[in-house]
Amino acid sequence: MSPHASSNQPIKILDSVGPAAASSGKAGALITNRPPLKRGNASDKRQSLFEKSFELHESLAEELKLESFCPVQNYQVVNELSDKTDEDRYQQQTNCAKLPLCLSNLENTHAGVELPGDAAIIDPAELTYALFNQALARNNDSSFLKATVRGLKLVDDNQTLQRILVEPGKGDCEIDYINIEKDEPVVIALGSWSASIEDWLGIPMPIEGVVSTSMLYNNGIPSSDIGTALFLDSDLNGCHLELFGRKDRSLYVSGCGESDVIGTEVLRGEGRPSPEICPPNMARAAAAQKSLKKLGYKECTPDIVQACMRPMSPDAIPVVGKILSNVYVATGGGPWGITWGPLMGKCIESLINDDDLPIRMAPLKPQRYDTLLYRTLLNSRSPNKK
């Protein structure tokens, strides 16, 4: 596909697993146009990301006819009680969050604080598959190839991708490479595994993976056409529960505490974790169940206990932009990956087609990490370094 190609040009999608295998299928997927600010912060340089993303999600929900998309009612957070004991904190949370009631009638409570802005909840797997199928449907020649990428080969100028190297015999690949035309754009959007760019291209890409456990209760809340989100303070069990009541009556629980951080060096190494295998921390799930029970929720055996890895950049800003003449990258959405994902894709599309950009791209540029410091770190964590 040329940089100025029309929207009906074919797309080829390569992935070692398939759509919605990691956080794009397992995240809580709360979408908001106002970022939750830390105490004392008057502004957030990510504000435009949230605003534009929320508008785009509303449009996509209508265009793709997404059944799970619904506005959030009573998006609240429990006040911090720095001068109170843990038992007092539990009592306040119990008053605010008697779960059989709190997810349908929070406006009658007084212990929480309603957060500003608009918010919605979506099933991330439904969104991911809808976008995936839309991309494949744009042209008869569009296709998905299950393949494991092992490297990238550049032409002599080292500024143009010529060939994608894949592992033969894995997935759908019988050959060990895929040729790329000179003007054919390639987008690397591998989440936490985008850290491999450091090995493939020698370009700093200091992405880490944050592994968090979550739980899902099917039919866990009363029926409602309006979703609910509730954020609780840290508790005696080391949890800071985040509760999302979805339109299908499921209750999604995250904030189990003690998330693991997978460093860039590990993500680049031979023993890097697979998107297919991301085991939950059962001890943290058990702690979250204790917290739920303390809050009055009787259904404390979840239907699903899972974990996913979110890609985090050092400054918590996505990494989106052009890194070679025909190579682009989109990663680093962190805990807001579902919220920002479609907008990140829109930015890449605009860059490829030389269209007007939906937001100011300077804060997102991958080149912000191409400094002496990050290149020194790149070399120090090279798997080949003795």
Order of alpha helices (4+ residues) and beta strands (2+ residues): beta-alpha-beta-alpha-beta-alpha-alpha-beta-beta-alpha-beta-beta-beta-beta-beta-alpha-beta-beta-beta-beta-beta-alpha-alpha-beta-beta-beta-alpha-alpha
